[in-house]
């Protein structure tokens, strides 16, 4: 759980993981790490280091995406996610429940 304004919130990965690595936890995360992207709007998610790092990845692919034909755009977006998930520890996309 994540303490915020004296309230407890569960955080979990938005997609089930097929990873066999037990260190790649996706449920009941108490402290999101530097390789976690937090879903949401506002200052807390914008300021999180993982969100900043992922925005840099997206920015690095922006020109390629903008100049790509429509049928290649989703592949470029999936490349950004795949790159994020290859980090050590693996990048995750988390939401508060």
Buried (B, 14 or more C-beta within 10 A) or exposed (E): BBEEEEEEEEBBBEEEBEEEEEEBBBEEBEEBBEBBBBEBEEEEBEEBEBBEBBEEBBEEBEEEBEEBEEEEEEEBEEBBBEBBBEBEEBBBBBBBE
